[in-house]
Amino acid sequence: MEPCLVEAPQTLTPSGEASCILCRGEVTQFLNLGQTPLANQFLTSAQLDQPEAIFPLRVGFCKGCHHVQLLDLVPPREMFEHYLYVSSLSETLKAHLNDLAGTVVKRYRLTSRDLVVDIGSNDGTLLSGFARKGIKTLGVDPAANLATLARERGIQTITKYFGEETAIQIRKEYGPASIITATNSFPHIPQLDDYMRGVDALLASDGAFVIEAHYLLDMLDQCAFDTIYHEHVSYWALGPALRLLERHGFAVVDVERLPLHHGQIRIWAQRKGAAAVRASVQKLLAAEDARKLGDPETYRQFSAKAQTIRRELTRLLEQFKYDGKTIAAYGAPAKGSTLLSFLDLGPETIDFIADRSPLKQGRYTPGSRIPIVGPERIEEEQPDYVVILAWNFADEIMAQLQNYRRAGGKFILPVPTVRIV
């Protein structure tokens, strides 16, 4: 059945004259990914006969503060209160988050008296690493289904959005937080000042705020346009993040670039004067300046590369189908939804998508409506090609599917360049 897609403009902020969520300056569009459904709204079979809302997906560049962001904002309640991305299903991500917990405990010499609060805590994977070391933990996440999974792990979780009001309530009940973490949730925030007032209200005077997010410089270098979807309101570089933090009395005291997801930034922030600023901060700011993150031409080039990938991958898949080849895909991440929508791919091209998440198996991709099945289906059917939609975990995925590969199966990696391995 052809999907019934309907525009849902009533949920969007006015987009004709978009203003920057960081500085209220003028935002100029540089890439339009079209009208797309919400990337993580995977459909049940019962929903296939129902209309599916679509939203404009456009990204722009602020002429004032150079912050990269969406021009059209979808209310968080449409995306986050029932969420199907689960952190613990990736062994790579689990290991990374466990390592982060150990690093924070060691760096700040945390003890059982300290409280760590994770904003956007998902199924509690990160906080479990702290809990194993005897640290008090508290998760904050609006997704009731994920909060249930976290509580089953023994991680106390509040099912709310984070902001100043929630932070004040937490502090009254639990006391100040020694550490606040936000791993891959900071880009989701449209109300940045309310969020930062919350961090200020909850964090102890000598505490630290640790952010991890997809890094704009890596997104540009890898042409990772599929990282753009409605949940990701912001595409952070250090410069704009530093401006936001400084406005609320914080200093960036250290920064790291991480290989996870093929490019993340980790920001260590504390109140101004609480710690010395390491050389890494100025070094990365200089790298951003050298990469011309403040130049509109940088983003025009990114847009042109995205269109090139679109043409090359479309041509390749069309040729394979013409030759009678079978094509499946692996991974049903949000970025996969952007890619499928941008290329207008559906079950006529991709037979099925394998994914390890039981929450996604038996469902269908938003918009494209490709069935999602368990990974065993790939070895059972031996498709000629598997498109790795979760290409940021390509090494892990190819290792999981080594029997398929030994039997002659081939993988298609769509980003940063289209290639067959």
Summary of the structure (lengths in Angstrom):
residues: 421
radius of gyration: 21.3
end to end distance: 33.0
largest distance: 65.3
contacts: 1442
relative contact order: 0.12
helix: 39%
strand: 24%
